[in-house]
Structures are given as structure tokens and as C-alpha cells.
Amino acid sequence: MASELRNRFHEFLILHRKAPKTRKAYLWAVAALAAYYGRSPDRLDAEEVQRYLRYLIEEKKLAWSTCNVALSALVCFYRDFLKRDDLWLSIPRRRRGERRLPQVLSVEEVRILLDTVAGNPKQYALLLTTYCAGLRVSEVVHLKPGDIESSPSRMMIRVEQGKGKKDRYTILTSDCLAALRDYYKACRPTGTWLFPGQQPGLPLSISTAQKTYGAAKKKPA
């Protein structure tokens, strides 16, 4: 996708208050379509776009949820952004019974998971905060030091713009607070974010946090 068209679409997504994760997914989906045909996406017709969606499902065999994100991105790009009323895109409905439940670890499994990263203050604090406070990965990486309200009369964690773009509070346990204090003493994080990433001014990325969890889970107990 040409940089000018991409920038215009990106600005459109920002103006329509799409979340950063959604913007990234939509831009990627449209760019992948353009790369598949080797042409600018605004020059493709309805049949070509629908054929690409069939390719994702039938040949690449991507998960239904991934294909649904691609569909949403392309509908947004063509109908909302380009005002192309000639495009009517669709994918098959999710098959009954196909939806997967998230894996829930037992208390013992969580303890074992945390033990594998006990020697790394940042990883330990990250995972313990996630589990103790019941946070989503996108929420824990966007915590700021000021969100930790450690006064004995409070002991709360403020979550800004969580799911549904709503602010909320969740519990701060004494174990979690102790881990956060140990992390602060060991790593001395600076800047805006409680868990800063490698790039200055940016929080730890969601993918890095997920990799931390995945690596910990694979470690022998």
C-alpha cells in the first residue's frame, strides 16, 4: 500500500477513535491484501477482495478470528474510508463448537510459573501483577507508577482505559506490592511507564509480555 494512502487511512482510524491495537491490525490487513495482488488496494474490485478472503480461509487456513479481523479491516477500508458501496464482503460463520475457551491455570500452576522467573525481578513483578490484579496483558504493560496506590488505606491499582475504554480499580495485594518494590530497587525504571520497553518513552510491548509468559510456561518446574 502506497505510503500516502496508508497515512490517510491511518489518520482516518485515529479520527474514528480506533484503539492502537486495532489500527495496527487494520493497516496490516490492508497492506497484506495489496501485497497479495501486487497492486494498490484502492484499485481492486469486489471480486478480487472477496477472493482474497477465501484464500485466507481455504488455502492459508487461518483461524476464524484472524479472518474476521481481516474482514473488519477491509470493510472499514473500502466502505467507510473509500466510500465504496459496491463491496459486500463476507466470510462463513464460525462453526458451532469452534470457539475455544481460554486456558485457566490452577493456583499451583501459577505458583510454578512464577517460580521459573523468580530470579528476574521485572518478569516476576510483571507476571505476579497480571495474576494478582486480574489484568489483561494490554492493561499491565500500560500501567504507570502513579497507578499503584500503595497507601494502607487504599491498596489499589488504577487501570486506565481498559476493556470498553473504561477506567477501573483492582486490588493490590501485599505480595504484589513487595514484588513491585523489589523490581524498582533492582531495575530503577525511569520515565512514564511502570514496565518500560527497550525503546525510550514506550511501554513494554504486548508481544514481549506474551513471550515472557510463554517462555516461563515452557521452563521445567
BELTALIN-V454603 format. One record per helix or strand of 2 or more residues. SS is the DSSP state (2 for helix, 1 for strand). FROM is the first residue (numbers start at 1). TO is the last residue. If there is no record, write none. Layout:
ss=(SS,SS)
from=(FROM,FROM)
to=(TO,TO)
//
This chain:
ss=(2,2,2,2,2,2,2,2,2,1,1,2,1,2,2)
from=(3,20,41,46,64,107,121,137,145,148,156,163,168,174,206)
to=(15,37,43,59,81,115,133,140,147,149,159,165,171,187,218)
//
